Amino acid sequence: MTVVVNGTPTEVASDATVAGVVAGLGLPVSGAGIAVALNGEVVPRSAWASTGFGERDRLEVLGASQGG
């Protein structure tokens, strides 16, 4: 199925989870410094492993950065 990840259409398995997609981006699944929104709704880190997708869902993955 196709999920839009950070604005890019991405093919994922039908049983894919938020945790799996985050890991596929090379980010730590622990979620330290990462926020995730699915279709505009924040997904709590505790729900990443159990949150799946529907066709054309939109996932935004944001990382914290330091600097000034």
Biopython code that builds the backbone (N, CA, C, O; Angstrom):
import numpy as np
from Bio.PDB.StructureBuilder import StructureBuilder

atoms = [
    (1, "MET", "N", (0.845, -1.174, 0.000)),
    (1, "MET", "CA", (0.000, 0.000, 0.000)),
    (1, "MET", "C", (0.885, 1.230, 0.000)),
    (1, "MET", "O", (2.064, 1.154, 0.347)),
    (2, "THR", "N", (0.332, 2.343, -0.380)),
    (2, "THR", "CA", (1.082, 3.593, -0.436)),
    (2, "THR", "C", (0.716, 4.486, 0.742)),
    (2, "THR", "O", (-0.457, 4.770, 0.987)),
    (3, "VAL", "N", (1.740, 4.921, 1.465)),
    (3, "VAL", "CA", (1.604, 5.869, 2.572)),
    (3, "VAL", "C", (2.487, 7.065, 2.225)),
    (3, "VAL", "O", (3.590, 6.885, 1.709)),
    (4, "VAL", "N", (2.028, 8.259, 2.495)),
    (4, "VAL", "CA", (2.822, 9.452, 2.223)),
    (4, "VAL", "C", (3.624, 9.772, 3.483)),
    (4, "VAL", "O", (3.062, 10.167, 4.504)),
    (5, "VAL", "N", (4.950, 9.597, 3.397)),
    (5, "VAL", "CA", (5.839, 9.806, 4.534)),
    (5, "VAL", "C", (6.638, 11.083, 4.302)),
    (5, "VAL", "O", (7.434, 11.170, 3.367)),
    (6, "ASN", "N", (6.416, 12.063, 5.157)),
    (6, "ASN", "CA", (7.085, 13.361, 5.024)),
    (6, "ASN", "C", (6.952, 13.916, 3.606)),
    (6, "ASN", "O", (7.904, 14.464, 3.050)),
    (7, "GLY", "N", (5.766, 13.767, 3.034)),
    (7, "GLY", "CA", (5.483, 14.325, 1.717)),
    (7, "GLY", "C", (5.849, 13.441, 0.537)),
    (7, "GLY", "O", (5.594, 13.811, -0.608)),
    (8, "THR", "N", (6.447, 12.272, 0.791)),
    (8, "THR", "CA", (6.878, 11.386, -0.287)),
    (8, "THR", "C", (6.061, 10.103, -0.282)),
    (8, "THR", "O", (6.044, 9.394, 0.724)),
    (9, "PRO", "N", (5.375, 9.786, -1.393)),
    (9, "PRO", "CA", (4.659, 8.512, -1.460)),
    (9, "PRO", "C", (5.642, 7.347, -1.269)),
    (9, "PRO", "O", (6.669, 7.268, -1.943)),
    (10, "THR", "N", (5.308, 6.458, -0.347)),
    (10, "THR", "CA", (6.191, 5.360, 0.032)),
    (10, "THR", "C", (5.393, 4.071, 0.088)),
    (10, "THR", "O", (4.308, 4.033, 0.668)),
    (11, "GLU", "N", (5.920, 3.022, -0.510)),
    (11, "GLU", "CA", (5.260, 1.717, -0.455)),
    (11, "GLU", "C", (5.615, 1.042, 0.870)),
    (11, "GLU", "O", (6.788, 0.950, 1.233)),
    (12, "VAL", "N", (4.602, 0.573, 1.582)),
    (12, "VAL", "CA", (4.803, -0.161, 2.830)),
    (12, "VAL", "C", (3.949, -1.428, 2.785)),
    (12, "VAL", "O", (2.973, -1.504, 2.039)),
    (13, "ALA", "N", (4.323, -2.403, 3.577)),
    (13, "ALA", "CA", (3.546, -3.641, 3.672)),
    (13, "ALA", "C", (2.189, -3.351, 4.304)),
    (13, "ALA", "O", (2.034, -2.378, 5.042)),
    (14, "SER", "N", (1.224, -4.191, 4.011)),
    (14, "SER", "CA", (-0.123, -3.970, 4.550)),
    (14, "SER", "C", (-0.157, -4.072, 6.069)),
    (14, "SER", "O", (-1.067, -3.537, 6.702)),
    (15, "ASP", "N", (0.826, -4.754, 6.666)),
    (15, "ASP", "CA", (0.867, -4.865, 8.124)),
    (15, "ASP", "C", (1.909, -3.936, 8.756)),
    (15, "ASP", "O", (2.290, -4.129, 9.910)),
    (16, "ALA", "N", (2.368, -2.930, 8.006)),
    (16, "ALA", "CA", (3.371, -1.990, 8.516)),
    (16, "ALA", "C", (2.825, -1.198, 9.691)),
    (16, "ALA", "O", (1.625, -0.942, 9.787)),
    (17, "THR", "N", (3.733, -0.814, 10.587)),
    (17, "THR", "CA", (3.372, 0.008, 11.737)),
    (17, "THR", "C", (4.203, 1.287, 11.722)),
    (17, "THR", "O", (5.194, 1.393, 11.000)),
    (18, "VAL", "N", (3.787, 2.240, 12.522)),
    (18, "VAL", "CA", (4.547, 3.477, 12.656)),
    (18, "VAL", "C", (5.972, 3.158, 13.107)),
    (18, "VAL", "O", (6.923, 3.731, 12.575)),
    (19, "ALA", "N", (6.136, 2.264, 14.068)),
    (19, "ALA", "CA", (7.469, 1.904, 14.557)),
    (19, "ALA", "C", (8.339, 1.374, 13.425)),
    (19, "ALA", "O", (9.514, 1.727, 13.331)),
    (20, "GLY", "N", (7.776, 0.536, 12.572)),
    (20, "GLY", "CA", (8.534, -0.023, 11.456)),
    (20, "GLY", "C", (8.963, 1.033, 10.449)),
    (20, "GLY", "O", (10.082, 0.987, 9.937)),
    (21, "VAL", "N", (8.096, 1.965, 10.169)),
    (21, "VAL", "CA", (8.437, 3.025, 9.213)),
    (21, "VAL", "C", (9.492, 3.956, 9.812)),
    (21, "VAL", "O", (10.418, 4.370, 9.114)),
    (22, "VAL", "N", (9.361, 4.284, 11.086)),
    (22, "VAL", "CA", (10.369, 5.119, 11.744)),
    (22, "VAL", "C", (11.730, 4.422, 11.691)),
    (22, "VAL", "O", (12.738, 5.051, 11.372)),
    (23, "ALA", "N", (11.759, 3.132, 12.001)),
    (23, "ALA", "CA", (13.011, 2.377, 11.949)),
    (23, "ALA", "C", (13.557, 2.346, 10.526)),
    (23, "ALA", "O", (14.769, 2.429, 10.325)),
    (24, "GLY", "N", (12.675, 2.229, 9.540)),
    (24, "GLY", "CA", (13.084, 2.219, 8.146)),
    (24, "GLY", "C", (13.700, 3.531, 7.697)),
    (24, "GLY", "O", (14.450, 3.569, 6.721)),
    (25, "LEU", "N", (13.386, 4.602, 8.402)),
    (25, "LEU", "CA", (13.990, 5.903, 8.107)),
    (25, "LEU", "C", (15.364, 6.049, 8.764)),
    (25, "LEU", "O", (16.037, 7.066, 8.601)),
    (26, "GLY", "N", (15.767, 5.014, 9.509)),
    (26, "GLY", "CA", (17.053, 5.061, 10.188)),
    (26, "GLY", "C", (17.023, 5.812, 11.499)),
    (26, "GLY", "O", (18.066, 6.202, 12.023)),
    (27, "LEU", "N", (15.835, 6.013, 12.027)),
    (27, "LEU", "CA", (15.681, 6.739, 13.284)),
    (27, "LEU", "C", (15.488, 5.750, 14.425)),
    (27, "LEU", "O", (14.994, 4.646, 14.197)),
    (28, "PRO", "N", (15.865, 6.116, 15.642)),
    (28, "PRO", "CA", (15.707, 5.195, 16.762)),
    (28, "PRO", "C", (14.244, 4.974, 17.115)),
    (28, "PRO", "O", (13.484, 5.930, 17.272)),
    (29, "VAL", "N", (13.856, 3.718, 17.240)),
    (29, "VAL", "CA", (12.467, 3.392, 17.581)),
    (29, "VAL", "C", (12.154, 3.804, 19.020)),
    (29, "VAL", "O", (10.987, 3.897, 19.400)),
    (30, "SER", "N", (13.190, 4.050, 19.814)),
    (30, "SER", "CA", (12.960, 4.541, 21.181)),
    (30, "SER", "C", (12.234, 5.879, 21.136)),
    (30, "SER", "O", (11.559, 6.267, 22.089)),
    (31, "GLY", "N", (12.385, 6.590, 19.994)),
    (31, "GLY", "CA", (11.656, 7.828, 19.804)),
    (31, "GLY", "C", (12.246, 9.039, 20.473)),
    (31, "GLY", "O", (11.627, 10.104, 20.466)),
    (32, "ALA", "N", (13.419, 8.915, 21.049)),
    (32, "ALA", "CA", (14.017, 10.069, 21.718)),
    (32, "ALA", "C", (14.191, 11.217, 20.733)),
    (32, "ALA", "O", (14.902, 11.088, 19.737)),
    (33, "GLY", "N", (13.540, 12.336, 21.016)),
    (33, "GLY", "CA", (13.657, 13.513, 20.167)),
    (33, "GLY", "C", (12.866, 13.451, 18.879)),
    (33, "GLY", "O", (13.100, 14.252, 17.974)),
    (34, "ILE", "N", (11.927, 12.510, 18.775)),
    (34, "ILE", "CA", (11.148, 12.344, 17.546)),
    (34, "ILE", "C", (9.661, 12.485, 17.867)),
    (34, "ILE", "O", (9.180, 11.964, 18.873)),
    (35, "ALA", "N", (8.947, 13.189, 17.008)),
    (35, "ALA", "CA", (7.492, 13.307, 17.104)),
    (35, "ALA", "C", (6.890, 12.769, 15.809)),
    (35, "ALA", "O", (7.449, 12.956, 14.728)),
    (36, "VAL", "N", (5.755, 12.107, 15.931)),
    (36, "VAL", "CA", (5.103, 11.499, 14.783)),
    (36, "VAL", "C", (3.634, 11.913, 14.755)),
    (36, "VAL", "O", (2.953, 11.904, 15.781)),
    (37, "ALA", "N", (3.158, 12.277, 13.566)),
    (37, "ALA", "CA", (1.736, 12.581, 13.383)),
    (37, "ALA", "C", (1.213, 11.754, 12.213)),
    (37, "ALA", "O", (1.851, 11.676, 11.163)),
    (38, "LEU", "N", (0.063, 11.145, 12.401)),
    (38, "LEU", "CA", (-0.590, 10.359, 11.363)),
    (38, "LEU", "C", (-1.886, 11.072, 10.998)),
    (38, "LEU", "O", (-2.794, 11.202, 11.818)),
    (39, "ASN", "N", (-1.952, 11.528, 9.759)),
    (39, "ASN", "CA", (-3.117, 12.275, 9.285)),
    (39, "ASN", "C", (-3.427, 13.479, 10.176)),
    (39, "ASN", "O", (-4.586, 13.798, 10.442)),
    (40, "GLY", "N", (-2.355, 14.135, 10.629)),
    (40, "GLY", "CA", (-2.510, 15.352, 11.417)),
    (40, "GLY", "C", (-2.717, 15.142, 12.906)),
    (40, "GLY", "O", (-2.855, 16.113, 13.651)),
    (41, "GLU", "N", (-2.743, 13.892, 13.355)),
    (41, "GLU", "CA", (-2.937, 13.599, 14.777)),
    (41, "GLU", "C", (-1.655, 13.018, 15.349)),
    (41, "GLU", "O", (-1.091, 12.080, 14.784)),
    (42, "VAL", "N", (-1.187, 13.569, 16.472)),
    (42, "VAL", "CA", (0.020, 13.064, 17.110)),
    (42, "VAL", "C", (-0.204, 11.621, 17.564)),
    (42, "VAL", "O", (-1.238, 11.286, 18.142)),
    (43, "VAL", "N", (0.791, 10.778, 17.289)),
    (43, "VAL", "CA", (0.746, 9.382, 17.732)),
    (43, "VAL", "C", (1.693, 9.246, 18.922)),
    (43, "VAL", "O", (2.899, 9.440, 18.766)),
    (44, "PRO", "N", (1.179, 8.916, 20.103)),
    (44, "PRO", "CA", (2.055, 8.754, 21.261)),
    (44, "PRO", "C", (3.068, 7.640, 21.000)),
    (44, "PRO", "O", (2.747, 6.637, 20.361)),
    (45, "ARG", "N", (4.266, 7.818, 21.488)),
    (45, "ARG", "CA", (5.332, 6.830, 21.293)),
    (45, "ARG", "C", (4.877, 5.439, 21.736)),
    (45, "ARG", "O", (5.252, 4.442, 21.119)),
    (46, "SER", "N", (4.085, 5.366, 22.783)),
    (46, "SER", "CA", (3.627, 4.073, 23.303)),
    (46, "SER", "C", (2.714, 3.345, 22.311)),
    (46, "SER", "O", (2.485, 2.144, 22.460)),
    (47, "ALA", "N", (2.190, 4.046, 21.306)),
    (47, "ALA", "CA", (1.284, 3.443, 20.328)),
    (47, "ALA", "C", (1.951, 3.167, 18.986)),
    (47, "ALA", "O", (1.301, 2.631, 18.088)),
    (48, "TRP", "N", (3.228, 3.516, 18.817)),
    (48, "TRP", "CA", (3.884, 3.339, 17.523)),
    (48, "TRP", "C", (3.834, 1.896, 17.037)),
    (48, "TRP", "O", (3.555, 1.650, 15.864)),
    (49, "ALA", "N", (4.100, 0.937, 17.924)),
    (49, "ALA", "CA", (4.179, -0.476, 17.517)),
    (49, "ALA", "C", (2.815, -1.055, 17.151)),
    (49, "ALA", "O", (2.742, -2.065, 16.450)),
    (50, "SER", "N", (1.746, -0.435, 17.612)),
    (50, "SER", "CA", (0.415, -0.975, 17.342)),
    (50, "SER", "C", (-0.395, -0.130, 16.356)),
    (50, "SER", "O", (-1.540, -0.468, 16.055)),
    (51, "THR", "N", (0.177, 0.952, 15.857)),
    (51, "THR", "CA", (-0.535, 1.830, 14.935)),
    (51, "THR", "C", (-0.175, 1.496, 13.505)),
    (51, "THR", "O", (0.976, 1.625, 13.088)),
    (52, "GLY", "N", (-1.190, 1.059, 12.751)),
    (52, "GLY", "CA", (-1.006, 0.714, 11.347)),
    (52, "GLY", "C", (-1.489, 1.828, 10.442)),
    (52, "GLY", "O", (-1.750, 2.945, 10.888)),
    (53, "PHE", "N", (-1.603, 1.506, 9.159)),
    (53, "PHE", "CA", (-1.931, 2.497, 8.148)),
    (53, "PHE", "C", (-3.085, 2.051, 7.273)),
    (53, "PHE", "O", (-3.393, 0.865, 7.158)),
    (54, "GLY", "N", (-3.718, 3.055, 6.654)),
    (54, "GLY", "CA", (-4.662, 2.842, 5.576)),
    (54, "GLY", "C", (-4.057, 3.421, 4.306)),
    (54, "GLY", "O", (-3.119, 4.216, 4.365)),
    (55, "GLU", "N", (-4.585, 3.028, 3.181)),
    (55, "GLU", "CA", (-4.092, 3.526, 1.889)),
    (55, "GLU", "C", (-4.097, 5.055, 1.869)),
    (55, "GLU", "O", (-5.093, 5.689, 2.216)),
    (56, "ARG", "N", (-2.972, 5.631, 1.459)),
    (56, "ARG", "CA", (-2.769, 7.083, 1.300)),
    (56, "ARG", "C", (-2.786, 7.860, 2.613)),
    (56, "ARG", "O", (-2.951, 9.080, 2.605)),
    (57, "ASP", "N", (-2.616, 7.161, 3.750)),
    (57, "ASP", "CA", (-2.445, 7.887, 5.011)),
    (57, "ASP", "C", (-1.217, 8.779, 4.885)),
    (57, "ASP", "O", (-0.332, 8.522, 4.070)),
    (58, "ARG", "N", (-1.172, 9.823, 5.695)),
    (58, "ARG", "CA", (-0.044, 10.762, 5.675)),
    (58, "ARG", "C", (0.666, 10.691, 7.021)),
    (58, "ARG", "O", (0.064, 10.948, 8.063)),
    (59, "LEU", "N", (1.944, 10.341, 6.992)),
    (59, "LEU", "CA", (2.768, 10.247, 8.190)),
    (59, "LEU", "C", (3.831, 11.326, 8.139)),
    (59, "LEU", "O", (4.569, 11.445, 7.161)),
    (60, "GLU", "N", (3.899, 12.110, 9.202)),
    (60, "GLU", "CA", (4.941, 13.126, 9.334)),
    (60, "GLU", "C", (5.825, 12.723, 10.501)),
    (60, "GLU", "O", (5.337, 12.499, 11.609)),
    (61, "VAL", "N", (7.114, 12.631, 10.255)),
    (61, "VAL", "CA", (8.089, 12.270, 11.284)),
    (61, "VAL", "C", (9.032, 13.453, 11.438)),
    (61, "VAL", "O", (9.709, 13.851, 10.490)),
    (62, "LEU", "N", (9.067, 14.009, 12.640)),
    (62, "LEU", "CA", (9.874, 15.196, 12.904)),
    (62, "LEU", "C", (10.883, 14.908, 13.999)),
    (62, "LEU", "O", (10.556, 14.296, 15.016)),
    (63, "GLY", "N", (12.112, 15.353, 13.783)),
    (63, "GLY", "CA", (13.156, 15.193, 14.788)),
    (63, "GLY", "C", (13.516, 16.519, 15.394)),
    (63, "GLY", "O", (13.509, 17.548, 14.718)),
    (64, "ALA", "N", (13.833, 16.496, 16.678)),
    (64, "ALA", "CA", (14.281, 17.718, 17.352)),
    (64, "ALA", "C", (15.702, 18.040, 16.902)),
    (64, "ALA", "O", (16.495, 17.148, 16.602)),
    (65, "SER", "N", (15.997, 19.314, 16.864)),
    (65, "SER", "CA", (17.364, 19.723, 16.523)),
    (65, "SER", "C", (17.830, 20.771, 17.519)),
    (65, "SER", "O", (17.032, 21.480, 18.133)),
    (66, "GLN", "N", (19.139, 20.846, 17.658)),
    (66, "GLN", "CA", (19.706, 21.840, 18.555)),
    (66, "GLN", "C", (20.401, 22.911, 17.744)),
    (66, "GLN", "O", (20.706, 22.728, 16.566)),
    (67, "GLY", "N", (20.635, 23.991, 18.375)),
    (67, "GLY", "CA", (21.357, 25.066, 17.692)),
    (67, "GLY", "C", (20.656, 26.384, 17.889)),
    (67, "GLY", "O", (19.649, 26.481, 18.590)),
    (68, "GLY", "N", (21.193, 27.364, 17.277)),
    (68, "GLY", "CA", (20.559, 28.649, 17.485)),
    (68, "GLY", "C", (20.950, 29.653, 16.519)),
    (68, "GLY", "O", (20.482, 30.789, 16.585)),
]
sb = StructureBuilder()
sb.init_structure("model")
sb.init_model(0)
sb.init_chain("A")
sb.init_seg("    ")
for serial, (resi, resn, name, xyz) in enumerate(atoms, 1):
    if name == "N":
        sb.init_residue(resn, " ", resi, " ")
    sb.init_atom(name, np.array(xyz, "f"), 0.0, 1.0, " ", f" {name:<3s}", serial, name[0])
structure = sb.get_structure()
